Amino acid sequence: MTLPRIAIIGFAHSPNVVGTHGTTNGVEMLIPCFQKLYADLGISRTDIDFWCSGSSDYLAGRAFSFISAIDSIGAMPPINESHVEMDGAWALYEAWVKIATGEVDLALAYGFGKSTAGNMDQTLALQTDPYTVGPLWPDARSLGALQARAGLDAGTWTEADMAAVAARTTGASPDDLLAADYVANPLRAHDIAPYTDAAAAVIIASERRARELVANPAFVTGWDHRIDTPNFGARDLTVSPSTALAGRTAFGDRSRAVDVAEINAAFTHQELIIRNALELPDSVRINPSGGSLAGNSLFSAGLQRVGYAAHEILTGNAGTALAHATSGPLLQQNMVVTLAGDEN
């Protein structure tokens, strides 16, 4: 069975901010994103056939926060809407499936979260195993440090390799970065993405609708997501089998020498793991947007990677692109999306 051609045609996100003194919520972050997409594509709210959001009620601190976010859309006339308690990239996957079934032609997926509302390193401990890991309250950076140390001890990467990732993102000298003190040995501040608040929105469409709205749609050529065991002791933390499998499925027999790859990695060493799992050649431009290392906006960081990858094609800066999204502790769940313009 051959799936219909489906394309990403629009992307917008709010600023990735480290935090504010106010109580900026999903509605305030999302409305500017939606308005930009409507203006860019020359459409209105009622042109959207299906909406899907990604967020966390726990992160927001209230039940049914995703319902509150619908205020940014408007519920009248009635809308066709769904929600995932995941990064917005998984909401976009649901929208893609919705179009593939032929039920709708134009869908909008969005994700939002206020990560700086509390101690997120500790909050994320609640996603670990509630019997063997959760009671230890391991903060996220400590788990990341354990993973980084495993790779260093195995000789899979070096601290210089990690610093090179940060240097590309920040423009700083690798030597200067390596001279900094450890924050959670072997991690330095530049190895850890700061938590930020943000929302993002992506519009995806059937081929017919996409060609009506944009000149160069970013067509989806492959999409898959896989899961590794949450039991840290049952897997090698220096590799990502789920990413490798998702990559093989998404790429198929196509070349991995894409023009651009947007990788969702909250630590420098995790970018190295994902890049190796995807077998990306050195010619690929990695995270021209700055990637998640510039701002770890929970529940929109992965969707931003997909949006940025598509944006490279939509603007003519790339012919082919890849986007990666992750969820769960230590790269437990991974998604890979491959995209291409008309000529590729």
C-alpha positions as CSV (number, residue, x, y, z in Angstrom):
1,M,0.0,0.0,0.0
2,T,1.3,3.4,-1.0
3,L,0.5,6.3,1.3
4,P,-0.7,9.6,-0.2
5,R,1.8,12.4,-0.3
6,I,1.6,14.6,2.7
7,A,3.6,17.8,3.3
8,I,4.4,20.2,6.1
9,I,3.6,23.7,4.9
10,G,3.9,26.0,7.9
11,F,5.8,26.5,11.2
12,A,5.8,29.0,14.0
13,H,7.0,29.1,17.5
14,S,7.1,31.5,20.4
15,P,10.4,32.6,21.9
16,N,12.2,30.1,24.0
17,V,12.5,32.0,27.2
18,V,14.3,30.9,30.4
19,G,11.4,32.2,32.5
20,T,9.3,35.2,33.3
21,H,8.0,36.8,36.5
22,G,4.5,36.4,35.2
23,T,2.4,33.4,34.6
24,T,2.6,33.1,30.8
25,N,0.3,30.2,29.8
26,G,-0.3,28.1,26.7
27,V,-3.0,30.5,25.3
28,E,-0.7,33.5,25.5
29,M,2.1,31.6,23.8
30,L,0.0,29.9,21.1
31,I,-2.1,32.8,19.8
32,P,0.8,34.6,18.1
33,C,1.9,31.3,16.6
34,F,-1.5,30.7,15.1
35,Q,-1.9,34.3,13.8
36,K,1.5,34.0,12.1
37,L,0.5,30.8,10.3
38,Y,-2.9,32.2,9.2
39,A,-1.1,35.2,7.8
40,D,1.7,33.3,6.1
41,L,-0.6,30.9,4.4
42,G,-3.6,33.2,3.7
43,I,-6.0,31.0,5.6
44,S,-8.3,31.4,8.6
45,R,-9.0,29.2,11.6
46,T,-12.0,27.6,10.0
47,D,-9.8,26.2,7.2
48,I,-8.2,23.8,9.6
49,D,-9.9,20.4,9.4
50,F,-8.2,18.8,12.5
51,W,-6.3,20.1,15.5
52,C,-4.0,18.0,17.7
53,S,-2.0,19.2,20.8
54,G,0.9,17.9,22.9
55,S,1.3,19.0,26.5
56,S,1.3,17.8,30.1
57,D,-1.3,18.6,32.7
58,Y,1.2,17.7,35.4
59,L,3.7,20.2,34.0
60,A,1.0,22.9,33.9
61,G,-0.1,22.1,37.4
62,R,-3.8,21.7,36.6
63,A,-6.2,19.1,35.2
64,F,-7.3,19.4,31.6
65,S,-4.9,22.2,30.8
66,F,-5.0,21.2,27.1
67,I,-8.7,22.1,27.2
68,S,-7.8,25.6,28.5
69,A,-5.4,26.0,25.6
70,I,-8.3,25.6,23.2
71,D,-9.2,29.2,24.1
72,S,-6.4,30.1,21.7
73,I,-8.3,28.4,18.9
74,G,-11.9,29.2,19.8
75,A,-14.4,26.3,20.1
76,M,-17.2,27.9,18.0
77,P,-18.0,26.8,15.4
78,P,-17.1,23.3,16.8
79,I,-13.7,21.9,16.0
80,N,-12.3,18.5,15.3
81,E,-9.6,18.1,18.1
82,S,-7.4,15.6,19.8
83,H,-4.5,15.6,22.3
84,V,-1.5,13.6,23.3
85,E,0.4,13.7,26.6
86,M,3.6,13.9,24.7
87,D,5.8,16.3,22.8
88,G,4.0,18.1,20.0
89,A,5.9,16.0,17.5
90,W,3.7,13.1,18.5
91,A,0.6,15.3,18.0
92,L,1.9,16.0,14.5
93,Y,2.3,12.3,13.9
94,E,-1.4,11.8,14.8
95,A,-2.3,14.7,12.4
96,W,-0.2,13.0,9.6
97,V,-2.1,9.7,10.2
98,K,-5.4,11.6,10.1
99,I,-4.6,13.0,6.7
100,A,-3.2,9.6,5.4
101,T,-6.6,8.0,6.2
102,G,-8.3,10.6,3.9
103,E,-10.4,12.0,6.7
104,V,-9.0,15.6,6.5
105,D,-6.8,17.7,4.1
106,L,-5.4,20.3,6.4
107,A,-4.3,19.9,10.1
108,L,-2.5,21.9,12.7
109,A,-0.4,20.3,15.5
110,Y,0.9,22.3,18.4
111,G,2.8,21.8,21.6
112,F,3.4,24.0,24.7
113,G,4.8,23.9,28.2
114,K,6.1,26.2,30.9
115,S,9.1,24.2,32.0
116,T,10.5,26.9,34.3
117,A,7.5,26.8,36.6
118,G,9.2,24.5,39.1
119,N,12.3,22.4,39.6
120,M,12.1,20.5,36.3
121,D,15.2,18.3,37.0
122,Q,13.3,16.8,40.0
123,T,9.9,16.8,38.3
124,L,11.2,14.6,35.5
125,A,12.2,12.0,38.1
126,L,8.5,11.1,38.2
127,Q,8.7,9.6,34.7
128,T,11.1,7.0,35.9
129,D,10.2,3.5,37.2
130,P,8.1,4.2,40.3
131,Y,9.4,1.1,42.2
132,T,13.2,1.0,41.5
133,V,14.2,4.4,40.3
134,G,11.6,7.0,41.2
135,P,12.1,6.7,45.0
136,L,15.7,7.7,44.6
137,W,14.6,11.0,43.1
138,P,17.4,11.1,40.5
139,D,17.5,14.5,38.9
140,A,17.6,14.7,35.1
141,R,21.1,16.1,34.9
142,S,22.5,13.4,37.2
143,L,21.0,10.7,34.9
144,G,22.5,12.6,31.9
145,A,25.8,12.6,33.7
146,L,25.6,8.8,34.2
147,Q,25.0,8.4,30.5
148,A,27.8,10.7,29.6
149,R,30.2,8.9,31.9
150,A,29.3,5.5,30.4
151,G,30.2,6.8,27.0
152,L,33.5,8.3,28.2
153,D,34.5,5.2,30.0
154,A,33.7,3.1,27.0
155,G,35.7,5.3,24.7
156,T,32.6,6.0,22.6
157,W,33.1,9.8,22.8
158,T,35.4,12.3,24.6
159,E,34.8,15.5,26.5
160,A,36.3,17.3,23.5
161,D,33.7,15.7,21.3
162,M,31.0,17.0,23.6
163,A,32.5,20.5,23.7
164,A,32.6,20.6,19.9
165,V,28.8,20.1,19.9
166,A,28.4,23.0,22.3
167,A,30.9,25.2,20.4
168,R,28.9,24.8,17.2
169,T,25.8,25.9,19.0
170,T,27.2,28.8,21.0
171,G,30.1,29.9,18.9
172,A,32.5,29.7,21.9
173,S,36.0,28.2,21.8
174,P,36.1,24.5,22.6
175,D,39.2,25.1,24.7
176,D,37.4,27.7,26.7
177,L,34.4,25.4,27.2
178,L,36.6,22.6,28.4
179,A,38.3,24.9,31.0
180,A,34.9,25.5,32.7
181,D,34.0,23.7,36.0
182,Y,31.8,20.6,36.1
183,V,28.2,21.0,37.0
184,A,27.5,17.3,37.3
185,N,30.7,15.5,36.5
186,P,31.4,14.9,33.6
187,L,28.9,17.5,32.4
188,R,29.7,21.2,32.3
189,A,27.1,24.0,31.9
190,H,27.5,24.0,28.2
191,D,26.7,20.3,28.0
192,I,23.2,20.8,29.5
193,A,20.3,22.5,27.7
194,P,18.6,25.2,29.8
195,Y,14.9,24.6,30.4
196,T,12.8,27.2,28.6
197,D,9.1,28.1,28.1
198,A,7.7,28.0,24.6
199,A,5.0,26.8,22.2
200,A,5.2,25.7,18.6
201,A,2.7,25.0,15.9
202,V,3.1,23.2,12.5
203,I,0.6,22.9,9.7
204,I,0.5,19.7,7.6
205,A,-1.6,19.1,4.5
206,S,-2.5,16.7,1.8
207,E,-0.6,17.1,-1.5
208,R,-3.5,18.9,-3.2
209,R,-4.0,21.3,-0.3
210,A,-0.3,21.9,0.1
211,R,0.3,22.9,-3.5
212,E,-2.6,25.3,-3.2
213,L,-1.0,27.1,-0.3
214,V,2.8,27.0,-0.7
215,A,5.3,27.0,-3.6
216,N,7.7,24.3,-2.2
217,P,6.0,21.9,0.2
218,A,8.2,19.8,2.5
219,F,6.9,16.3,1.7
220,V,7.1,13.6,4.3
221,T,9.1,10.7,2.9
222,G,9.3,8.6,6.0
223,W,8.1,8.6,9.6
224,D,8.6,6.2,12.5
225,H,8.9,6.2,16.3
226,R,10.2,3.4,18.6
227,I,10.6,2.8,22.3
228,D,13.5,1.3,24.3
229,T,13.0,-0.2,27.8
230,P,12.7,2.2,30.7
231,N,14.9,-0.1,32.7
232,F,18.3,1.6,32.6
233,G,20.1,-1.5,33.7
234,A,18.7,-3.5,30.7
235,R,20.1,-1.3,28.0
236,D,23.4,0.1,26.8
237,L,23.1,3.9,27.5
238,T,25.7,4.8,25.0
239,V,23.6,3.7,22.0
240,S,20.0,4.2,20.9
241,P,18.5,1.1,19.3
242,S,15.1,2.7,19.0
243,T,16.5,5.6,17.0
244,A,18.4,3.3,14.8
245,L,15.3,1.3,14.1
246,A,13.1,4.4,13.5
247,G,15.8,5.7,11.2
248,R,16.0,2.5,9.1
249,T,12.2,2.6,8.7
250,A,12.0,6.3,7.9
251,F,14.9,6.3,5.4
252,G,14.1,3.0,3.8
253,D,16.6,2.7,0.9
254,R,17.1,6.4,0.5
255,S,20.5,8.1,1.1
256,R,21.2,9.3,4.6
257,A,23.2,12.2,3.2
258,V,20.3,14.7,3.8
259,D,21.1,18.4,3.7
260,V,19.9,19.2,7.2
261,A,19.2,17.3,10.4
262,E,17.5,18.7,13.4
263,I,18.2,16.6,16.5
264,N,16.3,16.8,19.8
265,A,19.1,16.4,22.4
266,A,19.1,18.0,25.8
267,F,22.7,17.1,26.4
268,T,25.7,17.4,24.1
269,H,26.6,13.7,24.3
270,Q,23.0,12.7,23.3
271,E,23.4,14.5,20.0
272,L,26.4,12.3,19.4
273,I,24.4,9.2,20.3
274,I,21.5,10.1,17.9
275,R,23.9,11.1,15.1
276,N,25.7,7.8,15.3
277,A,22.4,5.8,15.5
278,L,21.2,7.6,12.3
279,E,24.5,7.0,10.6
280,L,24.6,10.6,9.3
281,P,27.6,11.5,7.2
282,D,29.8,14.5,8.0
283,S,28.3,16.4,5.1
284,V,24.9,16.9,7.0
285,R,24.3,20.3,8.6
286,I,23.3,19.5,12.2
287,N,20.9,21.8,14.0
288,P,21.3,25.0,12.1
289,S,18.5,26.4,14.4
290,G,20.7,25.9,17.4
291,G,18.8,22.7,18.4
292,S,17.3,21.9,21.8
293,L,20.7,22.6,23.4
294,A,19.8,26.3,23.0
295,G,16.6,25.8,24.9
296,N,14.9,22.7,26.2
297,S,11.3,23.6,25.8
298,L,9.5,20.6,27.0
299,F,6.5,19.4,24.9
300,S,7.5,21.7,22.0
301,A,11.2,21.0,21.5
302,G,10.6,18.0,19.3
303,L,7.9,19.7,17.3
304,Q,10.3,22.6,16.8
305,R,12.9,20.3,15.3
306,V,10.3,19.0,12.8
307,G,9.3,22.6,12.0
308,Y,12.8,23.9,11.6
309,A,13.7,20.9,9.3
310,A,10.6,21.6,7.1
311,H,11.4,25.3,7.1
312,E,14.8,24.7,5.5
313,I,12.9,23.0,2.6
314,L,10.1,25.6,2.5
315,T,12.6,28.4,2.1
316,G,14.7,26.7,-0.4
317,N,17.7,26.3,1.8
318,A,17.6,22.5,1.6
319,G,16.3,19.8,-0.7
320,T,16.2,17.0,1.9
321,A,16.0,17.1,5.7
322,L,15.6,15.0,8.8
323,A,14.0,15.7,12.1
324,H,14.3,13.8,15.4
325,A,12.2,14.0,18.5
326,T,12.6,12.3,21.9
327,S,10.6,11.7,25.0
328,G,11.3,9.9,28.3
329,P,14.4,9.6,30.4
330,L,17.8,9.1,28.6
331,L,16.4,8.9,25.0
332,Q,13.8,6.2,25.9
333,Q,11.4,7.0,23.0
334,N,12.6,8.4,19.7
335,M,10.9,9.6,16.5
336,V,12.5,10.1,13.1
337,V,10.9,12.1,10.2
338,T,12.4,12.5,6.8
339,L,11.4,15.3,4.4
340,A,12.1,16.3,0.9
341,G,11.2,19.0,-1.6
342,D,9.7,18.3,-5.0
343,E,13.0,17.8,-6.8
344,N,14.3,15.2,-4.4
